[in-house]
């Protein structure tokens, strides 16, 4: 279920490279060569009571290259536009809308600004508190997708105006195909899961579509796309909590098969009024 390779690293340099990419989102081989250091294996004495220490050195170019090849072969990293990033296996899908074709695919680090902007737009009326909090978190962090010992977080986006680099890329996974023109993000779905063993079967979801392109089926397609990925990844329960005043979100989720599980009375204080929190969930 977890995207994080836990005990699968064969060498220390593999672990350090993976962790650097995971923290920083999208990095070049040159940045990795400048930033990664490993123990050189030679112990040196420190002053009394301090024990010993080991020098760190940059990995040899051949070692770094072999490490990147291994991490790609094992499906942990992928290279797109000259940058290494976490691999997320999922195909793209197109939705025919009034405004043209909308493409749904895994988000890339370059989508961050569009994701945050769309989240802010959707949460502007103050009724999508979780999405607003996620947007704030993204502005503070350095990576869109996370997969470490504590959490897994992935994003999928609906983009308008994105064209494949050539016709041959149409059937490839989103991680393997480049685009000649990145589109505008008009919707997102995010899956956030803790790595705690007792909660690993669950994940929190947020989903939203820019008001300018709603009522065209984009939200339902995004939700179906994300739920299919989550089920394939092994998540058994997905949940989302929203203020009771967000009637549109509650109706949307219920229309797509989600069930109400309960409510927290007076969980939010919005515009000076206490508002209940509605808990919804689905078992994909």
C-alpha positions as CSV (number, residue, x, y, z in Angstrom):
1,X,0.0,0.0,0.0
2,X,2.7,2.5,1.0
3,X,4.6,4.3,-1.8
4,X,7.6,4.4,0.6
5,X,10.1,1.6,-0.1
6,X,10.8,1.0,3.7
7,X,13.4,-1.8,3.8
8,X,13.9,-2.0,0.0
9,X,17.0,0.2,-0.3
10,X,20.0,-1.9,-1.3
11,X,22.6,0.8,-0.5
12,X,23.0,3.9,1.6
13,X,23.3,6.1,-1.4
14,X,19.9,4.8,-2.7
15,X,18.3,5.7,0.5
16,X,19.9,9.2,0.6
17,X,19.0,9.9,-3.0
18,X,15.4,8.8,-2.5
19,X,15.0,10.9,0.6
20,X,16.4,14.0,-1.0
21,X,14.1,13.7,-4.0
22,X,11.1,13.0,-1.7
23,X,11.8,16.1,0.3
24,X,12.5,18.4,-2.6
25,X,10.0,17.3,-5.2
26,X,11.9,17.5,-8.5
27,X,15.7,17.7,-8.8
28,X,18.3,17.3,-11.5
29,X,21.2,14.8,-11.4
30,X,23.6,17.8,-11.1
31,X,21.7,18.9,-7.9
32,X,21.9,15.4,-6.5
33,X,25.6,15.2,-7.2
34,X,26.1,18.5,-5.3
35,X,23.8,17.6,-2.4
36,X,24.2,13.9,-1.6
37,X,27.0,12.8,0.7
38,X,27.7,9.3,2.1
39,X,30.1,8.0,4.7
40,X,33.5,7.3,3.3
41,X,34.0,4.4,5.7
42,X,37.1,5.8,7.4
43,X,36.8,6.4,11.1
44,X,38.6,9.3,12.8
45,X,39.3,10.0,16.4
46,X,37.6,12.9,18.2
47,X,38.8,14.6,21.4
48,X,38.4,12.7,24.6
49,X,34.8,11.7,25.5
50,X,33.7,12.4,21.9
51,X,34.4,8.9,20.4
52,X,34.9,8.7,16.6
53,X,33.4,10.3,13.5
54,X,33.3,9.3,9.9
55,X,34.0,11.6,6.9
56,X,31.3,12.1,4.3
57,X,32.0,12.4,0.6
58,X,30.0,12.8,-2.6
59,X,29.2,9.5,-4.3
60,X,31.2,8.7,-7.4
61,X,29.5,9.7,-10.7
62,X,29.1,6.0,-11.7
63,X,27.7,5.1,-8.3
64,X,25.1,7.9,-8.5
65,X,24.2,7.0,-12.0
66,X,23.7,3.3,-11.1
67,X,21.7,4.3,-8.0
68,X,19.3,6.4,-10.2
69,X,18.9,3.6,-12.7
70,X,18.1,1.1,-9.9
71,X,15.6,3.4,-8.3
72,X,13.9,3.9,-11.6
73,X,13.9,0.2,-12.4
74,X,12.3,-0.5,-9.1
75,X,9.6,2.0,-9.8
76,X,10.5,4.5,-7.0
77,X,11.7,7.4,-9.1
78,X,11.0,8.6,-12.6
79,X,12.7,11.2,-14.8
80,X,10.6,13.8,-16.6
81,X,12.0,16.9,-18.3
82,X,15.5,16.2,-16.9
83,X,14.3,16.1,-13.3
84,X,14.0,13.1,-11.0
85,X,10.8,12.8,-9.0
86,X,8.7,10.2,-7.2
87,X,7.1,7.8,-9.6
88,X,3.3,7.5,-9.5
89,X,2.0,4.9,-11.8
90,X,-1.3,6.0,-13.3
91,X,-2.5,6.6,-16.9
92,X,-4.1,9.8,-18.1
93,X,-7.8,10.2,-19.0
94,X,-9.6,12.8,-21.1
95,X,-13.0,14.3,-20.4
96,X,-14.9,16.1,-23.2
97,X,-16.4,19.3,-21.9
98,X,-18.0,22.4,-23.2
99,X,-14.7,24.2,-23.0
100,X,-12.8,21.5,-24.8
101,X,-10.9,18.4,-23.5
102,X,-9.9,18.3,-19.9
103,X,-7.0,15.9,-19.0
104,X,-6.9,14.1,-15.7
105,X,-3.5,12.8,-14.6
106,X,-1.1,12.6,-11.6
107,X,0.1,16.0,-10.5
108,X,3.7,17.1,-11.2
109,X,5.8,19.4,-9.1
110,X,5.3,22.1,-11.7
111,X,1.5,22.0,-11.0
112,X,2.0,23.2,-7.4
113,X,1.0,26.9,-8.1
114,X,-2.0,25.9,-10.1
115,X,-3.2,23.4,-7.4
116,X,-2.8,26.0,-4.7
117,X,-4.6,28.6,-6.7
118,X,-7.5,26.3,-7.5
119,X,-7.8,25.3,-3.9
120,X,-7.9,28.9,-2.8
121,X,-10.6,29.7,-5.3
122,X,-12.7,26.7,-4.3
123,X,-12.2,27.5,-0.5
124,X,-12.8,31.2,-1.0
125,X,-16.3,31.1,0.6
126,X,-14.9,29.6,3.8
127,X,-16.8,26.3,3.6
128,X,-14.0,24.0,2.6
129,X,-11.7,24.2,5.6
130,X,-9.7,21.1,4.9
131,X,-8.8,22.2,1.4
132,X,-7.8,25.6,2.7
133,X,-5.5,24.0,5.2
134,X,-3.9,21.8,2.6
135,X,-3.2,24.8,0.4
136,X,-1.5,26.5,3.3
137,X,0.6,23.4,3.9
138,X,1.6,23.2,0.3
139,X,2.8,26.8,0.4
140,X,5.1,25.9,3.3
141,X,6.5,22.6,2.0
142,X,9.0,22.0,-0.8
143,X,7.4,18.9,-2.4
144,X,3.9,18.3,-3.7
145,X,4.0,14.5,-3.5
146,X,5.3,12.9,-0.3
147,X,6.1,9.2,0.5
148,X,8.1,8.7,3.7
149,X,8.0,6.7,6.9
150,X,5.3,9.0,8.3
151,X,2.9,9.7,5.5
152,X,1.9,9.2,1.8
153,X,0.4,12.2,0.0
154,X,-0.5,12.2,-3.7
155,X,-2.3,14.7,-6.0
156,X,-4.2,14.3,-9.2
157,X,-5.1,17.2,-11.4
158,X,-7.6,18.2,-14.1
159,X,-5.9,20.4,-16.6
160,X,-7.2,22.4,-19.5
161,X,-5.2,23.2,-22.7
162,X,-2.5,20.5,-22.2
163,X,-1.2,18.8,-25.4
164,X,0.8,15.6,-25.7
165,X,4.3,16.0,-27.1
166,X,3.4,13.7,-29.9
167,X,0.7,11.2,-30.8
168,X,2.8,8.2,-29.5
169,X,2.6,9.4,-25.9
170,X,-1.2,9.2,-25.7
171,X,-1.2,5.7,-24.2
172,X,1.7,6.1,-21.8
173,X,1.6,6.7,-18.1
174,X,1.7,10.3,-17.0
175,X,5.1,9.8,-15.4
176,X,6.6,8.6,-18.7
177,X,5.1,11.1,-21.1
178,X,6.2,14.7,-21.5
179,X,4.0,17.5,-22.7
180,X,4.7,20.3,-25.1
181,X,2.4,22.7,-23.2
182,X,1.4,22.3,-19.6
183,X,-2.2,23.1,-19.1
184,X,-4.1,25.2,-16.6
185,X,-5.1,23.4,-13.4
186,X,-8.9,23.5,-13.1
187,X,-9.4,20.8,-10.5
188,X,-7.6,18.6,-8.0
189,X,-8.0,15.5,-5.9
190,X,-5.6,14.7,-3.1
191,X,-5.1,11.5,-1.1
192,X,-3.3,11.8,2.2
193,X,-2.6,8.8,4.4
194,X,-0.7,8.2,7.6
195,X,1.8,5.3,7.7
196,X,0.7,4.2,11.2
197,X,-0.1,0.5,11.0
198,X,-3.5,0.8,12.6
199,X,-4.6,3.5,10.1
200,X,-2.8,2.4,7.0
201,X,-6.0,1.2,5.4
202,X,-7.5,4.7,5.5
203,X,-6.8,7.9,3.7
204,X,-8.3,11.4,3.7
205,X,-9.5,12.9,0.4
206,X,-10.1,16.4,-0.8
207,X,-11.4,17.2,-4.2
208,X,-12.5,20.4,-6.0
209,X,-13.1,22.0,-9.3
210,X,-12.9,25.6,-10.3
211,X,-16.4,27.2,-10.3
212,X,-15.9,28.4,-13.8
213,X,-15.9,24.8,-15.2
214,X,-18.3,23.1,-12.8
215,X,-21.4,21.1,-13.9
216,X,-19.5,19.4,-16.7
217,X,-18.7,16.1,-15.0
218,X,-15.1,17.0,-14.2
219,X,-15.5,16.5,-10.4
220,X,-17.1,13.1,-10.8
221,X,-14.4,12.0,-13.2
222,X,-11.7,13.2,-10.9
223,X,-13.3,11.4,-7.9
224,X,-13.6,8.2,-9.9
225,X,-10.0,8.4,-11.1
226,X,-8.7,9.0,-7.6
227,X,-10.8,6.3,-6.0
228,X,-9.6,3.7,-8.6
229,X,-6.0,4.6,-7.9
230,X,-6.6,4.4,-4.1
231,X,-8.2,1.0,-4.4
232,X,-5.4,-0.3,-6.5
233,X,-2.9,1.1,-3.9
234,X,-4.7,-0.9,-1.2
235,X,-6.6,1.8,0.7
236,X,-9.9,0.3,2.0
237,X,-11.6,3.4,3.4
238,X,-11.5,7.0,2.2
239,X,-13.0,9.8,4.2
240,X,-13.7,13.5,4.0
241,X,-15.0,15.9,6.6
242,X,-16.7,19.2,5.7
243,X,-18.7,21.9,7.4
244,X,-22.5,21.4,7.3
245,X,-22.7,24.7,5.5
246,X,-20.9,23.2,2.5
247,X,-24.1,21.7,1.1
248,X,-22.8,21.5,-2.4
249,X,-19.8,19.2,-1.4
250,X,-22.0,17.0,0.7
251,X,-24.6,16.6,-2.1
252,X,-21.7,15.9,-4.6
253,X,-20.2,13.2,-2.4
254,X,-23.5,11.5,-1.6
255,X,-24.5,11.5,-5.3
256,X,-21.2,9.7,-6.0
257,X,-21.9,7.0,-3.4
258,X,-20.4,8.3,-0.2
259,X,-22.2,7.8,3.1
260,X,-22.6,10.0,6.1
261,X,-20.9,8.5,9.1
262,X,-21.7,11.1,11.7
263,X,-21.1,14.7,12.8
264,X,-19.1,16.7,15.2
265,X,-21.4,19.4,16.7
266,X,-20.1,22.9,16.6
267,X,-16.7,21.8,15.2
268,X,-16.1,25.0,13.2
269,X,-16.6,28.6,14.0
270,X,-17.3,30.3,10.6
271,X,-18.1,34.0,10.5
272,X,-18.8,34.0,14.2
273,X,-21.2,31.0,14.0
274,X,-20.6,27.5,15.3
275,X,-21.1,25.0,12.5
276,X,-21.3,21.2,12.6
277,X,-18.8,19.0,10.8
278,X,-20.2,16.3,8.6
279,X,-18.1,13.1,8.3
280,X,-18.5,11.2,5.0
281,X,-16.7,8.1,3.8
282,X,-16.6,5.4,1.1
283,X,-15.1,1.9,0.9
284,X,-13.8,1.6,-2.7
